[in-house]
């Protein structure tokens, strides 16, 4: 019986020590390291405007429909860019519903950007990302929207291109992936331009 209680005591002490280490010490160490060395990323990569208002995150897309803004990728997440319902539509290439949605999006994209009925449209302009929350669009997508945004805002195309370059994320490590433009950052930069 004495041996039995010895095992029980050892199990209870081990559980208590592991609870302190795993539920207290380790999370505090990770928190301290992240706040010290990765403060921006650890706090959600928030975008704060000059007035100190949080406008969003560099990591999450937002919906912009006004013609004076660059438009993001379509979203299949909930009711559009709903981070609590992140996910794709799960429709495959043989889905008639997906094909119909893409045809509608192509027609709408061409109409809003003044393109001909046969002009090629970038895939990221008419298809949602896997998460439905992608904050970036391709440089080709930006280039096709650029004349519309510049005209409506009364800015030169060169000025808008300069803002695009400032808000373009380059390839990872210089070789992986394609450059992409963060739509939220670009649209906020446009809003800060003098009228």
C-alpha positions, -999 to +999 in steps of 0.1 A: +000+000+000+029+023+008+043+017-027+010+025-042+008+059-025+043+066-035+034+061-072+003+083-067+024+111-051+049+109-079+022+112-105+005+141-088+038+160-083+048+153-120+014+165-131+017+197-110+053+204-122+044+198-159+013+220-155+034+249-141+060+245-169+037+238-198+008+261-188+028+289-172+065+291-177+066+281-214+038+304-226+054+333-207+088+327-224+072+324-258+052+356-252+083+375-240+103+364-270+075+372-295+069+407-280+106+415-279+117+402-313+085+400-334+062+426-318+044+436-351+038+400-362+029+387-327+002+414-325-015+407-358+005+428-382-019+456-377-022+486-401-026+518-382-035+550-400-019+584-392-047+592-368-038+560-347-069+541-358-064+504-366-077+499-401-070+461-405-042+436-408-015+432-435-025+395-434-062+397-440-081+410-471-110+435-469-137+441-493-135+473-514-163+479-540-161+517-546-146+525-581-120+548-565-103+518-548-084+488-561-106+457-557-093+426-540-097+390-549-132+376-545-138+359-512-156+327-504-151+332-466-186+336-451-202+368-462-169+380-478-136+383-459-152+368-427-122+355-408-144+334-386-155+315-417-122+313-435-122+287-463-127+282-500-158+274-519-147+238-524-161+239-559-140+220-584-132+227-621-161+207-633-186+226-611-212+245-632-218+269-603-180+278-602-179+283-640-210+305-640-196+326-611-163+330-629-180+341-662-200+367-642-169+380-625-150+382-658-178+402-674-181+425-643-143+430-642-141+439-678-170+464-676-157+482-645-122+485-659-132+495-694-117+464-710-128+448-743-149+417-743-119+396-753-093+412-730-076+386-708-085+388-671-060+377-644-071+346-625-068+363-591-094+389-602-121+362-607-112+333-583-111+333-545-080+322-526-080+290-506-086+309-473-109+335-489-088+361-469-059+368-493-048+404-489-028+405-521-035+408-558-011+403-587+008+431-605-012+423-637-045+427-618-033+461-604-021+472-639-056+466-653-073+485-625-048+514-624-063+536-651-098+535-635-085+544-600-062+571-613-090+587-634-116+587-606-091+601-581-077+627-604-042+614-600-015+608-626-009+572-636+027+576-626+017+587-591-005+557-586+022+534-600+046+549-574+021+540-546+017+505-561+055+500-560+056+512-524+030+486-514+043+457-534+056+427-514+085+412-532+093+375-537+102+356-505+140+353-502+141+369-537+131+337-555+100+321-540+065+331-551+054+361-572+053+398-561+019+408-548+003+441-539-014+445-505-048+460-514-056+474-480-022+492-477-025+505-512-060+518-508-051+535-475-021+551-492-044+564-519-067+579-493-038+598-478-030+616-511-040+653-513-070+659-534 
